[in-house]
Amino acid sequence: MRAVCRALPTFARAIRQPCPPPLRSFRSLATAAAAPPFQLRDYQEDCIQAVLQHIDLGHRRMGVSLATGSGKTVIFTQLIERITHPISPLATQTLILVHRKELVEQAARHCRQHYPHMSVEIEMASSKATGTADVTIASIQSITSGDRITKFDASKFKLVLIDECHHAVAKKYLDCLDYFGLVEPTDTSPVLVGVSATMSRFDGLKLGKVLDHIVYHRDYMDMIKDNWLSPCHFTTVRSTVDLSQVRKTTVGDFQLADLGKAVNTYEANEVTVRAWLEKAGERKSTLVFCVDIAHVNDLTAHFRKFGIDARPITSNTILQDRRERLASFKRGEFKVLVNCGVFTEGTDIPNIDCVLLARPTRSKNLLVQMIGRGMRLHPSKKDCHVIDMVGTIAKGIVTVPTLFGLDPSEMVDNATVQEMKVKAEELAELAAEEEEGEETIDEAGSEFHAEPRPLNITFTEYETIWDLIADSAEEQHIRRSSEFAWVTICRDRYVLSLRDGYIKIEQEEDGTFTVTETRRVPPELTGTKYPVFQSRAIIEHAISLMAAAQGADTFASKRFHRSVLLLAAPWRSKPASPQQMEFLERFRDRLGLEDRELTKGQAADMITKLKHGAIGRFREAQREKKKLEKENASRAKNEEKEKKKVEKERAKDEALRQLRMREEVKVGRLDA
């Protein structure tokens, strides 16, 4: 049995931690159920088995991370029959929660197809369920409206399923889950399984409020490799869009009103259509993502100006027109379908062979969702071409290259997944050394995958790099907020090193703090001896350093034992290891390192500083020092010059005064 349980970096409890003893109120029915009516894919069966195994271990609230196109609904329907609640014969019902109408209808079709012997009802808008059906599919907006939820008897439900569960920390979801006893589960609560292709939230809210364990993960890279998803080619195109003045929302993505004004211009739409004609004009079915309705309409008109049959679908499109237009697109009757926010989730249009990203985003989740629309297999296509229109690079923007660990400014043309990975590895080789994540430090002192940012710090006059990395005074500020061994990189950046990566706290321009985690990809998965890191995952946002440190500490302590992380851990006072000293020795000659007896903790902190920019910071400090010295010397020279000028003027004035005194003629008697 291959139950692959890999915890995602942004969530609380790692599966490798010890599990609690089984609760007698639950057991799984993995073998007693009738055989499925069709052949499951191997990973689908593995996923189901992972859920069942964790139920046997007493777990209640589980998350499943599966790429778009992996058949999440198939897994949903299989779980309905394979899970039972033996403590109560009356607990036989299932509730499926979704947040969009299309997802409700899709889930209902699958359930009725696979379970013709079961009653399946919908709770949405004017469709009202009885509350007693075997399976109820409900929109979260409807079930939490008024008293509609009260007709459901929570004690009769064995299973609650949430599709696109990265939305599940929203208040309406929490209210619904609280009604079914799943915010603080008891022995009689149903099993909760949440499924998503993007198991994280851009705004930093923790899904740990809803889920306790991520029991299975299979991302789109795995699916493409195993031929379960369509191969993809990626092209980035520099547009004329300037994002520098576009404001952010409270959750961190671009504000749509500002973004629409920046993106929806004649010049930008011209570049977008011409880029599509050049790079993907032969494609049969292109899905275009826009910012808003005005952008959809204007870009559609621009396609038509070039003779391209493009048609729009927005939230304003009449339902019957939407269905007919979508059906026509699936039949290949026109080439370009333009939308904004309609087809980001839960849409099954497998014939899409090109995705045109005409809207920038700062959300990795949204980017993956948009790309995922073109990843489904279909007999009419051999691959999918993703074209990303990249505006003027702004801090934090997410583009296709960033998904592969490349810089957002990196431009690619018709690059495959493998080519993007190779490119990332090549850059990693330039920025990293073998063993223990020993990154090569470049002139700017930046690390692989780190976004360039100006050093805005108060410089201390360190004579050597040794003085800088050995100075522990800087850590006092962060260590007043945390017991863990945080290292200060500069005034607004702090790092906590982990065995497989690091957590970083950075202060943003608005004064808030962002906590991110970067993990090292296991060497056996990269095929290279050089360290390769995943893209940074946002853990949370905080309004103060103390709050950020507390959140980061909570996250870290759920993955590692506190004895590994504590500043006062006994291991930190032991002598530095040979490997640590060997690393530091590499910098001796060119950086002036001194002989000194070091502890493991001191050496670890020094190495962290070296890996995260100490050399660049020291050189910047030296440059600032030299610049200041030059300015002071120039100022002193000018002052001396001015002083001499003043003295010369004074001497001249005194000489004139003396001359006047000698030449002065007075009226009166002359002295002999």
C-alpha positions in Angstrom: 0.0 0.0 0.0 1.4 3.3 -1.0 -0.1 6.0 1.2 2.0 9.0 0.5 1.5 11.5 3.3 3.5 14.6 2.8 2.7 17.6 5.0 2.7 21.0 3.3 5.0 23.8 4.5 2.3 26.3 5.5 0.4 24.0 7.9 0.4 23.1 11.4 0.9 19.4 12.3 3.5 17.5 10.3 2.4 13.9 9.8 5.8 12.6 10.8 5.1 13.7 14.4 3.7 11.0 16.8 0.0 10.5 16.3 -2.4 10.3 19.2 -3.9 6.9 20.1 -6.9 5.8 18.1 -10.3 7.0 19.3 -12.7 4.1 19.7 -15.6 6.2 18.3 -14.2 6.0 14.7 -13.0 3.3 12.3 -12.7 3.2 8.6 -14.5 0.8 6.3 -11.7 0.3 3.7 -12.4 -3.2 2.7 -16.1 -3.8 3.5 -17.3 -1.3 0.9 -18.3 -2.6 -2.5 -15.7 -2.3 -5.2 -15.7 1.0 -7.1 -17.6 1.0 -10.4 -14.5 2.2 -12.3 -10.8 1.9 -12.0 -9.2 4.5 -9.8 -5.9 6.0 -10.6 -3.1 4.7 -8.3 -2.7 8.1 -6.6 -6.4 8.4 -6.0 -6.5 5.1 -4.2 -3.4 6.1 -2.2 -5.1 9.3 -1.2 -8.2 7.5 -0.1 -6.2 5.0 1.9 -4.2 7.8 3.5 -7.5 9.3 4.8 -8.8 6.0 6.0 -5.5 5.3 7.9 -5.6 8.6 9.6 -9.2 8.0 10.7 -8.1 4.7 12.2 -5.4 6.7 14.1 -8.2 8.9 15.6 -7.8 12.0 13.4 -10.9 14.0 12.7 -9.9 17.0 10.5 -7.8 16.2 7.5 -6.6 18.0 4.4 -5.8 16.6 1.0 -3.7 18.6 -1.4 -4.2 17.6 -5.0 -3.4 19.4 -8.2 -6.1 20.8 -10.5 -7.3 18.0 -12.8 -6.4 15.2 -10.4 -10.1 14.1 -9.9 -10.9 15.6 -6.5 -14.6 15.0 -7.0 -13.9 11.3 -7.7 -12.1 11.0 -4.4 -15.0 12.8 -2.7 -17.5 10.3 -3.9 -15.4 7.3 -3.0 -14.9 8.6 0.6 -18.7 8.8 1.0 -19.1 5.1 0.7 -15.8 4.0 2.4 -16.2 5.9 5.6 -18.6 4.9 8.4 -19.4 6.0 11.9 -20.0 2.8 13.9 -20.6 4.5 17.3 -24.0 5.5 16.1 -26.0 3.6 13.4 -27.8 6.8 12.7 -24.7 8.7 11.6 -24.9 7.9 7.9 -25.3 11.3 6.1 -22.7 13.3 4.2 -22.5 17.1 3.7 -20.4 18.6 0.9 -19.7 22.3 1.3 -18.6 24.5 -1.6 -18.5 28.2 -2.3 -19.7 28.5 -5.9 -22.7 27.5 -7.9 -20.7 25.6 -10.5 -19.1 23.5 -7.8 -22.5 22.6 -6.3 -23.8 21.4 -9.7 -20.6 19.5 -10.5 -20.6 17.6 -7.2 -24.3 16.8 -7.5 -23.8 15.3 -10.9 -21.0 13.1 -9.7 -22.8 11.9 -6.6 -26.0 11.0 -8.5 -24.0 9.2 -11.2 -21.9 7.1 -8.7 -24.7 6.6 -6.0 -28.0 6.1 -7.9 -29.2 4.2 -4.8 -28.7 7.3 -2.5 -30.8 10.4 -2.1 -28.8 13.5 -3.2 -30.1 17.0 -2.5 -28.9 20.6 -3.0 -29.1 23.4 -0.6 -28.5 26.5 -2.7 -30.6 29.7 -3.3 -34.2 28.6 -4.0 -33.2 24.9 -3.9 -33.8 23.7 -0.4 -32.8 20.3 1.0 -34.9 18.4 3.4 -32.0 17.9 5.8 -32.4 14.1 5.7 -30.8 13.1 2.4 -27.9 10.7 2.2 -25.8 13.3 0.6 -26.4 17.1 0.7 -24.4 19.5 -1.4 -24.6 23.0 -0.1 -23.3 26.4 -1.0 -21.7 27.9 2.1 -23.7 31.2 1.5 -27.0 29.4 1.5 -26.6 26.9 4.4 -25.5 29.7 6.7 -28.3 32.0 5.6 -30.9 32.6 8.3 -32.0 29.4 10.0 -31.5 27.1 7.1 -28.8 25.1 8.8 -31.1 24.2 11.7 -32.9 21.5 9.8 -29.8 19.4 9.7 -29.2 17.1 12.7 -25.5 17.2 13.3 -25.5 13.8 15.1 -26.6 12.0 12.0 -23.7 13.1 9.9 -20.6 10.9 9.5 -18.7 13.0 7.0 -18.3 16.7 6.0 -16.4 17.4 2.8 -15.1 20.8 1.8 -14.1 21.5 -1.8 -11.5 24.3 -2.4 -11.0 24.2 1.4 -8.4 27.0 1.3 -11.5 29.2 1.8 -12.5 27.3 4.9 -11.2 29.8 7.6 -13.8 32.4 6.4 -16.4 33.2 9.1 -19.3 31.5 7.3 -17.4 28.2 7.1 -16.3 28.4 10.7 -20.0 29.1 11.8 -21.1 26.0 9.8 -18.3 23.8 11.1 -19.1 24.9 14.6 -22.7 23.8 14.2 -21.5 20.3 13.2 -19.1 20.2 16.1 -15.9 20.5 14.1 -14.3 23.7 15.4 -13.6 21.8 18.6 -14.3 18.2 17.7 -15.6 15.6 20.2 -16.0 11.8 20.1 -19.3 12.2 18.3 -18.2 14.7 15.6 -18.2 13.7 12.0 -15.0 13.3 10.0 -13.9 16.4 8.1 -11.9 16.2 4.9 -10.9 19.3 3.0 -9.5 19.2 -0.5 -7.7 21.9 -2.4 -5.2 22.4 -5.2 -3.8 25.4 -3.4 -3.6 24.4 0.3 -2.5 27.8 1.6 -4.0 31.3 2.1 -2.3 34.4 0.7 -3.6 36.5 3.6 -1.7 34.4 6.1 -4.8 33.1 8.0 -4.0 29.7 9.3 -6.0 26.7 8.1 -5.0 25.1 11.4 -8.2 26.5 12.7 -10.0 24.0 10.4 -7.6 21.2 9.6 -5.2 19.3 11.9 -3.3 17.1 9.4 -2.4 17.3 5.7 -2.6 13.6 5.0 -1.8 13.5 1.3 -0.1 15.8 -1.2 0.5 15.5 -4.9 1.2 18.7 -6.8 1.0 19.5 -10.5 4.8 18.8 -11.0 4.2 15.2 -9.9 1.1 14.9 -12.0 2.8 16.1 -15.2 5.8 13.8 -14.6 3.5 10.8 -14.4 1.4 11.8 -17.4 -1.8 12.5 -15.4 -1.8 16.1 -16.5 -1.0 17.8 -19.7 2.6 18.9 -20.4 3.0 22.7 -20.3 5.1 25.2 -22.1 5.6 28.7 -20.5 6.3 32.0 -22.1 6.6 35.4 -20.3 6.0 38.6 -22.3 7.0 42.0 -21.1 4.0 44.3 -21.4 3.8 48.1 -21.0 1.9 47.9 -17.7 3.4 49.9 -14.8 2.4 48.3 -11.5 4.5 50.7 -9.3 1.4 52.7 -8.2 -1.0 49.9 -7.8 -2.1 49.6 -4.2 -2.5 46.3 -2.3 -5.5 44.9 -0.5 -5.5 44.0 3.1 -4.8 40.4 2.1 -1.8 41.4 0.0 -2.9 41.0 -3.6 -3.3 43.9 -6.0 -6.4 46.2 -5.5 -8.6 45.4 -8.5 -9.7 49.0 -9.1 -6.1 50.2 -9.3 -5.0 47.1 -11.3 -7.8 47.6 -13.8 -6.7 51.1 -14.5 -3.1 50.1 -14.9 -3.7 47.0 -17.1 -6.7 47.9 -19.2 -5.1 50.4 -21.6 -5.0 50.4 -25.4 -1.2 49.8 -25.4 -1.3 46.9 -23.0 -4.2 45.2 -24.8 -2.4 45.7 -28.1 0.7 44.0 -26.7 -1.4 41.2 -25.2 -3.2 40.3 -28.5 -0.1 40.6 -30.6 1.8 38.4 -28.2 -0.9 35.8 -28.4 -0.9 36.0 -32.2 2.8 35.5 -32.4 3.2 32.8 -29.7 -0.1 30.9 -29.8 -2.1 32.0 -32.8 -2.4 28.4 -33.9 -3.9 27.2 -30.6 -7.5 25.9 -30.8 -8.9 26.8 -27.3 -7.4 29.8 -25.3 -8.7 30.9 -22.0 -7.9 34.5 -21.1 -7.8 35.8 -17.5 -8.6 39.6 -17.1 -8.8 41.9 -14.1 -12.4 43.0 -14.3 -15.5 43.2 -16.5 -14.3 46.4 -18.3 -11.0 44.7 -19.1 -12.8 41.6 -20.4 -14.9 43.7 -22.7 -12.1 45.8 -24.0 -9.7 43.0 -24.5 -12.4 40.9 -26.3 -12.9 43.9 -28.6 -9.2 44.1 -29.3 -9.1 40.4 -30.3 -12.0 40.9 -32.6 -10.2 43.9 -34.2 -7.6 41.5 -35.3 -10.2 39.1 -36.7 -10.1 36.6 -33.8 -13.4 35.1 -32.7 -13.2 36.0 -29.0 -16.2 35.8 -26.7 -16.6 37.0 -23.0 -18.0 35.4 -19.9 -18.3 37.4 -16.7 -20.4 37.4 -13.6 -22.9 39.6 -15.5 -23.3 37.1 -18.3 -26.9 35.6 -18.3 -26.8 32.0 -17.1 -28.3 30.6 -20.3 -25.9 32.5 -22.4 -23.0 31.4 -20.2 -23.9 27.7 -20.6 -24.4 28.0 -24.4 -21.1 30.0 -24.8 -19.2 27.5 -22.7 -20.6 24.5 -24.5 -19.7 26.1 -27.8 -16.1 26.7 -26.6 -15.8 23.1 -25.5 -16.9 22.0 -29.0 -14.2 24.2 -30.5 -16.5 26.6 -32.3 -14.5 29.6 -31.3 -10.8 30.0 -30.3 -10.7 32.5 -27.4 -12.8 32.7 -24.2 -12.2 35.8 -22.1 -13.1 35.9 -18.4 -12.5 37.5 -15.1 -12.7 35.4 -12.0 -15.3 33.0 -13.3 -13.0 30.0 -14.2 -10.3 30.1 -11.5 -11.7 27.2 -9.5 -13.7 24.0 -10.1 -14.1 24.4 -13.9 -13.7 21.4 -16.1 -12.8 22.5 -19.7 -10.2 19.9 -20.7 -9.8 21.1 -24.3 -8.0 24.3 -23.2 -4.6 24.3 -24.9 -3.5 27.8 -24.1 -3.9 30.0 -20.9 -3.3 33.7 -21.4 -2.6 35.5 -18.1 -3.5 39.1 -18.9 -3.8 40.0 -15.2 -0.8 40.3 -12.8 -1.1 38.9 -9.3 0.8 38.7 -6.0 -1.0 35.5 -5.1 0.7 32.2 -5.9 -2.6 30.4 -5.2 -4.4 32.4 -7.9 -1.6 31.9 -10.4 -1.6 28.2 -9.9 -5.4 28.1 -10.2 -5.3 30.0 -13.5 -2.6 27.8 -14.9 -4.4 24.7 -13.7 -7.3 25.4 -16.1 -5.1 24.2 -19.0 -3.6 21.1 -17.4 -6.3 18.6 -17.9 -5.8 15.9 -20.5 -7.8 15.9 -23.7 -7.6 13.9 -27.0 -7.5 17.1 -29.0 -4.3 18.6 -27.5 -0.7 17.5 -26.9 0.2 20.2 -24.4 -0.8 23.6 -23.0 1.0 26.9 -23.7 0.9 29.3 -20.8 1.6 32.9 -21.7 2.2 35.3 -18.8 2.0 39.0 -19.5 4.5 40.5 -17.1 4.3 44.2 -16.3 7.0 46.4 -14.7 8.3 44.1 -11.9 7.0 45.2 -8.5 8.1 43.9 -5.2 6.3 40.6 -4.3 4.8 40.0 -7.7 4.2 36.3 -8.6 4.9 35.2 -12.2 5.3 31.9 -13.9 9.1 31.8 -13.2 8.6 32.3 -9.5 6.8 28.9 -9.3 10.0 27.3 -10.2 12.2 29.3 -7.8 13.4 31.8 -10.4 13.5 35.6 -10.1 10.2 37.3 -11.1 12.1 39.3 -13.6 13.3 36.2 -15.4 11.8 36.0 -18.9 11.3 32.6 -20.7 10.1 31.7 -24.2 8.2 28.4 -24.8 10.1 26.8 -21.9 9.0 23.3 -20.6 8.6 22.4 -17.0 11.9 20.5 -17.2 13.7 23.4 -18.8 12.5 25.7 -16.0 13.7 23.3 -13.4 17.1 23.0 -15.1 17.3 26.8 -15.2 16.6 27.0 -11.5 19.2 24.4 -10.8 21.8 26.2 -12.9 21.1 29.4 -10.9 21.2 27.3 -7.7 24.7 26.1 -8.6 25.9 29.6 -8.9 24.4 30.6 -5.5 25.0 27.4 -3.4 27.6 25.0 -2.3 27.4 21.4 -1.3 26.5 20.1 2.1 24.4 21.6 5.0 22.8 24.2 2.7 26.1 26.1 2.4 25.0 28.9 0.0 27.7 30.8 -1.9 27.5 34.4 -1.0 27.6 36.9 -3.9 28.7 40.5 -4.0 25.3 41.7 -2.9 25.1 39.2 -0.1 21.8 37.8 -1.4 20.6 34.3 -1.1 19.1 32.1 -3.7 15.4 32.9 -4.2 15.6 36.0 -2.0 14.1 39.1 -3.5 16.5 42.0 -3.8 15.8 44.7 -1.3 17.8 47.8 -0.4 19.8 47.6 2.8 18.2 50.3 5.0 20.1 49.8 8.2 22.1 51.7 10.8 25.7 50.6 10.2 28.0 49.7 13.1 31.7 50.2 12.3 32.9 46.7 12.1 36.6 46.5 11.2 36.3 42.9 9.9 33.5 40.5 8.8 34.4 38.5 11.9 33.4 41.5 14.1 30.0 41.6 12.3 29.1 37.9 12.5 30.5 37.5 16.1 28.5 40.5 17.4 25.5 39.1 19.3 24.3 42.5 20.5 21.9 42.8 17.5 20.0 39.8 18.6 18.8 41.3 21.8 15.8 42.9 20.1 14.3 39.8 18.5 15.3 37.6 21.5 13.2 39.8 23.8 10.3 38.5 21.8 11.3 34.8 21.5 13.1 32.0 23.3 14.3 30.6 20.0 17.7 31.1 18.4 16.8 33.9 16.0 19.6 35.7 14.2 19.4 39.3 13.1 20.4 39.8 9.5 19.7 43.6 9.5 17.4 45.9 11.3 14.2 44.7 9.6 15.1 41.1 8.8 15.4 38.0 11.1 16.1 34.3 10.4 15.5 31.1 12.3 17.5 28.3 10.8 15.8 24.9 10.5 17.2 21.5 9.5 15.5 21.7 6.1 15.4 25.4 5.5 14.6 28.5 7.4 11.9 30.9 8.6 12.3 34.6 8.0 10.6 37.6 9.5 10.8 40.8 7.4 9.4 44.2 8.0 7.3 45.7 5.1 7.2 49.3 4.0 4.0 49.9 5.8 5.5 48.8 9.1 3.9 45.4 9.3 5.8 42.1 9.4 5.6 39.1 7.1 6.7 35.6 8.2 7.8 33.2 5.5 9.2 29.7 5.3 11.6 28.4 2.7 12.3 24.7 2.6 15.1 22.8 0.9 14.0 20.3 -1.6 15.2 16.8 -0.6 18.4 16.0 -2.6 16.9 12.7 -3.8 14.2 14.7 -5.6 16.3 17.3 -7.3 18.9 15.0 -8.9 21.6 17.5 -8.1 24.2 17.8 -5.4 23.5 21.5 -5.0 20.8 22.8 -2.6 17.5 23.7 -4.3 14.9 25.6 -2.4 11.2 25.8 -2.8 9.6 29.2 -3.4 8.9 31.0 -0.1 5.6 30.2 1.6 3.8 32.9 3.6 3.0 31.8 7.1 1.3 34.9 8.4 1.3 38.7 8.6 1.6 40.5 11.9 1.4 44.1 13.1 4.4 43.9 15.4 7.7 42.0 15.7 6.6 40.3 18.9 3.4 39.0 17.2 5.4 37.8 14.2 7.9 36.0 16.4 5.2 34.4 18.4 3.4 33.1 15.3 6.7 31.9 13.7 7.7 30.2 17.0 4.3 28.4 17.1 4.7 27.2 13.5 8.3 26.1 14.1 7.6 24.2 17.3 4.9 22.1 15.6 7.5 20.8 13.1 10.5 20.5 15.4 11.1 19.8 19.1 11.7 22.9 21.1 15.1 21.5 22.2 16.3 22.0 18.6 15.1 25.6 18.5 15.7 27.0 21.9 18.4 29.6 22.4 19.2 28.0 25.8 19.3 24.4 24.4 22.2 22.4 25.9 23.6 21.5 22.5 24.3 25.2 21.8 26.9 25.4 24.6 28.9 22.4 23.3 32.1 23.0 21.3 31.5 23.8 17.6 31.5 20.8 15.3 34.3 20.1 12.8 31.8 20.7 10.0 30.9 24.1 11.4 34.6 25.1 11.8 35.4 23.8 8.3 32.7 26.1 6.9 34.0 29.1 8.8 37.6 28.3 7.8 36.7 28.9 4.2 36.3 32.6 4.9 39.4 33.0 7.1 41.9 34.5 4.7 39.8 36.8 2.7 37.6 38.0 5.6 40.0 38.1 8.5 38.4 35.5 10.7 40.2 35.1 14.1 41.1 32.0 16.1 38.6 31.6 18.9 37.0 28.8 20.8 33.4 28.7 19.6 30.3 26.9 20.8 27.9 25.2 18.5 25.4 27.9 19.0 27.8 30.7 18.2 29.1 29.0 15.1 25.5 28.3 14.0 24.6 31.9 14.3 27.7 33.0 12.4 27.0 30.6 9.6 23.4 31.8 9.4 24.6 35.4 9.1 27.1 34.4 6.4 24.4 32.5 4.4 21.9 35.3 4.6 24.0 38.3 3.5 26.7 39.1 6.1 29.4 39.5 3.5 27.2 41.8 1.4 26.2 43.7 4.4 29.7 44.1 5.6 30.9 45.3 2.2 28.0 47.7 2.1 28.9 48.9 5.5 32.5 49.3 4.4 31.3 51.2 1.3 29.2 53.4 3.4 32.1 53.9 5.8 34.4 54.9 2.9 31.7 57.1 1.4 31.3 58.8 4.8 35.0 59.1 5.3 35.3 60.6 1.8 32.4 63.0 2.5 34.0 64.0 5.9 37.4 64.5 4.3 35.8 66.6 1.5 33.8 68.5 4.1 37.0 69.1 6.2 38.9 70.2 3.2 36.1 72.6 2.3 36.0 73.9 5.8 39.7 74.4 5.9 39.6 76.2 2.6 36.7 78.4 3.9 38.6 79.0 7.1 41.7 80.1 5.1 39.5 82.3 2.9 38.0 84.0 6.0 41.4 84.5 7.6 42.7 86.0 4.4 39.7 88.3 4.2 40.3 89.3 7.9 44.0 90.0 7.2 43.1 92.1 4.2 40.6 94.1 6.2 43.1 94.7 9.0 45.7 95.8 6.6 43.3 98.3 5.1 42.3 99.6 8.5 45.9 100.2 9.4 46.5 102.0 6.2 43.5 104.3 6.8 44.8 105.1 10.2 48.2 106.1 8.8 46.7 108.2 6.1 44.0 109.9 8.1 44.1 113.8 8.0 42.7 115.7 11.0 41.6 119.4 11.1 43.4 121.3 13.8 46.8 122.0 15.2 49.7 119.8 14.1 51.9 118.4 16.8 55.5 119.0 16.4 
